Amino acid sequence: MATVIRLARFGAKKRPYYHIVVTDSRNARNSGNILETVGKYDPMQPKDSDKRVVLKMDEVKAWLAKGAQPSDRVYKFLANAGVLAKKPVPVQTKKHLQSEKTQMKIKDKEAKLAKIAEEKAAAEAAAKAEAEAPAADAAAE
C-alpha cells in the first residue's frame, strides 16, 4: 500500500481548517479512510503563530521511515520544521529578466541620477567652502 501524508479539509465554508493525515494514496481527500492524524494546519492563523501548523513529530518521522510520501504542501511544513531538507529553487530561464531596452533605460536613469547627485554634492561643498571662508577671514583679523 502506498501511503501519503497530506491535508484533509475540515472547517466551514470560507473558514478552512486542515488535518495532516496519513492515508492510502488511492483514497479521496476526505474519504474518512485515514490511518492516522499526525497534525493540524489552520491557515486562518497569522503566519508567525505557533498554532498555524502543529505536527506530531515522532509520528511523522515514524511514517516517513515506513515510506510515506508527503504532499507538496506537507513537504514545505516538514522542511520548515527541519525534518526534511528544503527543495532547491530551480534555475530560472531568461524570460523572467527585463528586456535589453528596459535595462538600457534603467542604466541611463541611474547615470543621470548619479550625475545629479555629484553636481548637488559639488554645489554643497562649494557653499560650505564659501561659508567657512568668511569665518576664517574674520578669525584672522
Disulfide bonds with the S-S distance in Angstrom:
none
